[in-house]
């Protein structure tokens, strides 16, 4: 039966989706023979819509690898199109548990044909280069006693503050599958209190499995005097890097695996990491064994001086004294920069304390010439937290590290990890460096801890361009370690 020059419209409403069929040359019999499904998607209970691909009789719902599949697909509502007159079992208007395979049997409008489709789920497609990452998911959290340190969380009755978590801890990835935690209060305890003059080598550089934070051993420090190791971080490949003070020289060592002996990369006569309080830091952009920029703190001054050291194939080829334009000798005396690229001249992220009142910590993105391009707003309400309005307060201990910042380059886009908060609250997040307010779902870490007199915290990250995934780890004195996985799908 064929109709020519006659417009026939059929509205098909299935699971909330409506389709309109209209043409001037319409074969009604042919339409009644069809059993094909098209444009299949599902909507989670939370409102997220997931599209799919259809390959023959198999429909694959595309889900971000970091999404909680149980939450997103259990009880999800299907939306799809059927040919004119066709029916389907189960009913297309009923929600389904798409965490398991779901089969739909489609019967043609004339009842002569049937086709069975199997609906599965699989990972979504990767984002194109330059698009950055899509979301993150929190992985593990471990309080400092669970990490194998003596003491009790939130018990401030101990005379030795290490027993309630004041470790002056630095965290770094090592080989992507392990995390190193340097506790300076155990590697060089006299820096904080001359009475604490006994080192504890086993507690100074502990190593944890990156997946579950189980204890894996200790960092091989070789013949290094661990009192001279001032700070650690990792490069973009997850290689651990340390700044060491050896007399008047600053030395840089690295570990590709935590069981390796430390390898000397290069040394400098500059007064790097000179602080005798808790404010020393190190950051690396690039590949430390190839081309990289290292930033470390210089002596404090009114210009906010910091060192940026350019390394190529194990040789220092350039050293710059960066002047941020913001004083590094005010507030509690903490300031740091994190380079955005391994280029010889590059922009950088600044974390700075500017007093001890509310909103006294600031974050900036500067050009290499010292011009500020972006400033994190003083008010973050409804951007990062519904009630949180200020950028936070500086910690009371001299040189306590807040705000700690770390630039991140993921899938062709620049991000800044920022650790800030109040005297009783920590907030860690990853912001788009273009505006320092936009963030991606799942990156926020918030927790209550009495941190005013602590040494603050640090964070680290690495990105694997082959898997298009990154890992982020944060450490906070008196609290512990938090980890997150980041995906570009």
N, C-alpha and C positions, 0 to 999 in steps of 0.2 A: 504494500500500500504506500504510494508515494504522492506527496502533496507538493505542488509547485506554485511559487508566488503566493504562498500562504504563510503568515507568521504565526508560529505556535510557541507560546511561552509556558515553561513549566518551572514552578518554584519548588525547589527541594530543600526542606529544612531538616537537617540531620544533626543532632547534638548541638544545636544553636547556630549552625552555619547554613546560609542560604545561597543557592545557586540559581542562576537564570539562564535558561536555554532558549535561544531565539535564532532563527535563520529564515531565509526566503526559499530555500530548497531543502526541505526536511524529510528524511526517510524515517517514518514512524516505526516501521517494522524493524529496521536496523537498530534503532535505539532500544527497542524492547528485547533485543538479543544480547545486549551488553551486560557485562558483569564487572567492569573495571572500577576501582577506587582511585580517587585523585585528591591531591592537596590535603594529605593527612597531617594533623597536628593535635597536640594535647595541651590542656591548660591545667596547671597544678592547683591544688587547694589554695595555695598562696597567691595565685594569679599569674604565675610565670607561664608563658606560652613557649612550647618546644616544637619546632618543625621537624620534618622527617624526610627521608629519601625512600623512594619506592623502586625496588629492583625485582621485577617479575612478581612473584607472590609473597615477597618478603618486604615488610615495611620496617624501617629502622628509625626510631625516635632519636634525635641527636641531642645529647645531654652533655653539658660542660663536665669534664672529668672531676672537678672539685665540688660539684653539687652533691647534696645528700639525696641519693636516688630514692631511698625509702620515703623521704619527706616529699619529694617533688613528683614522683610517679604513682605513689599509692593513692588510689581514689581520684586519679586525674580524669578530666572530662575530655572525651575525644571530639574532634571536629573534622569532618571529611565530607566529600561529595560522592554520590552514587548516580548511576545513569537513570534516565527517566523510567519510573515504574518499578525499579529494582528494590528488593528488600534485603535485610541483613539481620543475621543472628550472631551474637547477641545484639540487642537493640542499640543503635548508635547514639541514643540519647541517655544511656546509662554510663556512669563513671566506672572505671576499671582499675585493677591493680596492674599497672604496666611495668612493675618491677619484675614480673614474670611474663613469659610469652602469652600473648592473647591472640586467639584465632577468631576471625570473622568469616562467616560463610555468606557469600553474596549470591542471591537468586535473581536471575534476570526478570524483567517485567512480564515476559510471556510465560515464565515458569519453566522454560526448556533448558536453561543453562545454569550451572553453578560454578563458583570459584571460591577457593579457600585461601585466605590471606593470614599470614603469621606476623604479628606485630612484636618486634623486639626493641631493645634500646642499645645505643652505642655512643661512643664519644663524639662530640661535635667536631667540626672542622677547625683547624688552626687559624688564628687570625693572621692576616697578611703582615709582612714586615712593615714596621713603622706604626702599627696599631696598638702597641703596648700589650698589657695583660687585661684579662676580663674579670677575674675574681680570685679570691684567696680563701683558704680554709684553715682554721686553727687545727694544729695537730696534737701537740703535747704541752703540758704544763707540769713543772716539778718544783716544789718549794725547796729552799736551800737545804733543810735537814734531809730531804729525800734524795739529794744529790750526794750524800755521804759526808756532809760537814757536821761537826759537833754543834749542839745547841738546840734551841727551840724557836719556832716562828712565833713572833708577837709576844715573847716573854722578855720584857725589858728589865728584869731584876738582876741579870748577870752584870758583874763589874766589867767583864771583858765583852765589848760590844760585838766581837766576832761571833759570840755565841747566840746573838739574835740576828746575825746575817750581815754585819758590816764587813764585807770581804774586799771592798774596792775591786770588784770583779770586772774582768774584760772577757768578752766572748768572741770566738772566731770559728769558722768552718775549717775543717782539715780534710782534704780529699773528698769533699762533698758528702761522704757518708758518716763523718764524725764531727763532733763539736768539742772544741777546747775551751775550758773555763780557767782563766788565770785569776787566782785570788791573791792579790798583792799583799794583803794582810798576813798571808802565810809565806810568801816568797821574800818579802822585805818588810816585816812587821814594824821595825824600828822607824820607818818613814812616818808613821802615824803617832807612835807612842814609844819612846826609847825604852820603856819598861818591858815592852813586848819584843825582846831581842832574840827569841829562839824561833828559828825557821821550822816549818813543817813541809818537807819536800813532797810528801805524798798528797798533801792538800793544796799545794801551790799551783800545779798545772794538771787538773783532772780532765779526762777525756770521756765523752759520752757518745753512745750511738745516736745518730741524728734522727732515726725513725721513732725510737721509744724512750730516749734519754736514759737507757740503762748504762751502768758504768762499764767502760771498756778498758780502762787503764790510766796511764799517765803519759804526758808528753815527754819524748826523749829530748832532754835539754843538753845532752852531751857534756862537754867541758865548760859550758857557760856558767858564770856565776849568776844564779837566778835572781839575786838582789839587784843586778844591773839591768834586768829586763823590765822596761818601763811600761810597755803596752803592747797588745797584739790586735790583729784584725786578719782579714783574708783578702785576696785579690778577687777578680771577677771569675776566676776558675775554681775558687775554693781552696787556694793554697794559703796556708797560715803564714803570716808575716809578723815579725817582732822588731821593735826598736830597742836597741841596747846601748847603754852608756858605758863606755870603756875608757876611763880617764877623761880626757878632753875630747875624745872622738865619739861620734854617733855612728853606730853600726846597725845594719839591717840584715836579719837572718830570715830564712824561710824553711818551711816543711811541706812537702807534698803529701806525706803520710806521717801520722803522729809517731810511728815507730822509727822513722828516719832520724839520724843525727842532724842537727841544725846545719844548714848550708849558709855560709857568709855570702851575701849578695854584693854589698858595697859598704863603704864607710865615708864619713864626711867629718870635716873639722868644725862644722857649724854646731852651735849650742842647741841641739835638738832635744826635745822632751826634758827641759830643765827643772820642771816643777817639783818641789819637795812635798806638795800636798797631793790631793787626789785627781788632779786635772790633766795629767799627761794623756795623750791619745795618739793614734796612728790611723790613717785611712789610705787605701790603695785603689786607683782606677786603672784597669787594664790587666795585663799579664805580667806578673813580677819577674818571670824568667825571660820575657821578651821586651815589650814596650809598656811602660807604666808611669803613672805619677803617684808619688807618695807625699802625703801631707802630715806634718807633725807640728806640735806647738813650739813656738819661740819664746824668749823671755817676754813677759807681759809689758805692755806700754800703752800710750794713749792712741797709737795708730792701729792697734789690733793686729800686730805682726804675727804671721804664721809662715812656716817654711813649706814650699812646694818643690819637691826634688824629682827631676825627670831621669828615668833609668832606661837604658837601651842595652839589651843583651848582657846584663850584669854589670854595666858601667854607668856611673852617674855622669850624665852629659850636660846637666844644667841644674842650678839651684837658684830659686827665686825667693826673695823675702816679700811675701804678699802682705800688703797693708789693707785690711778690710775696711777701714774708715770708721770702725766701731771700737771703742776702747776695750782692751782685754784686761785692764787692771781695775775694773769697777765691779759692782755687785759682789759675788763671791769669788771673782777672779777666774771664771771659766769661759772660754771661747774656743771654738774649733771650726775648721773648714774641711769640706769633703769635695775633691775634684770631680767634675762631671765627665771628663774624658782623659785618655792617656796622651792627648796632644801636648806639644811643647808649651803652648799658650792656651789655657782653657778657662772656662767659667767654673765657679765653685759655689757650694752651698755653705752658709754660715749658721752656726748655732751660737747664741750669745746671751749672757746674762747682763742686764742693765739696771741693777738695783735689786731690792728685796721686797718691793711692794707687789700687789696684784698685777698681773700681765707684765711682769718685769723680764720675762725671757722672750727672745725674739728669734725669728728665722728669716734669713734673706738669701736671695740668689744674686750673686755678683758676676760681672764680667771680669776677665783677667786684669783689666785696667782699674778695677775697684769700683766701677759704677754699679749701683744696685738696680737690677732689672725687675725683681719681684720681691714683695714683702708679704709675709704671712699676716693676714688681718689680725688686729688686736681682739676682735670679737669673732668667735667661732660658733656661736649659738646657731642651731639648726643646720650647721654645716658638718660638724663632727659629732656633737652631742646636743640633745634637745635642751638641756639645762646649762651646759658648760658655756660660759661666755668669754672668759679671758684666755690668754695664752699660757697662764700658769705663773708660778713664783719660783725664784731661785732657791736652791737648797741652802741650808745654813752653814754646812761644813765648808771650810775653805777649799775651793776648787772642785766641789762636788759637781758631777757631770750631768747637767741639765741646762738647756736642751741638748741632748745628744742627737746629731744628725748624720745621715749617711746617704750619699747620692747613689742612685740605682739606675742602671741602664738595662731595660728589659724589652726585647723584641722591637728595637728601634725607637724607644721612647724613654725619656728621662723622668725619674721619680726621686723623691726625697723621703727617706724614713726619718720620722721625727718622734722623739721621746720627750714628753712634757707632762705637766700636771700641777697639783697643789701639794701642800705639806702632808695631806692624808690620802692622796689619790694619784695614781699614775695613768697616763693615757699615751699609748703608742699607736702610730698610724703611718700610712704611706700616702703621700700626696703627689699629685701631678706638679712638677716643678714649674710648669707654665703659669700656674696661678697659686700654688701652695694651699689650695683649699679643696679642690676636687680629689676625691679618693675613689678607690675601687672596692666593690663589695667584699667584705670578709677580712679586711686588713686590720680593723680596729682591735686593740687589746686594752682593756680597762680593768683596773682592780684597786681595791682599797688597801693601803699599807701606810703605816706611820713612818714616812721616809724623810722628814724634815732634816734630821741630823745624820742621814746616811751619806754615802759617797756617790749616790746616784746610780746610773745604769749605762749600758752600752748595747749596741746591736750590730749585726753583721748579716750578709746575704751572699748568694751566688746565683748565677743564671746559666742554664744549660741550653744553648740555642738549638741543639739537636732534638731534645725532647720538648722544647718550648715550655719548660717549667723552671721555677725558681724556688729557693727556700730562704726563709727569713727567720732569724733567731734574735730574741731580746733577752737581756739579763738585767735584773734590778736588785740592788742590795735590799736585804730584809724580805725579799719576796722569792725570787728564783728565776727559772728559765721558762720562756714561752717560745714555741716554734709555730710556723705557718708555712703552708705550701701555696704557691702562686702559679696560675696557669694562664697560657696565652691561647686558649681554645674558646 
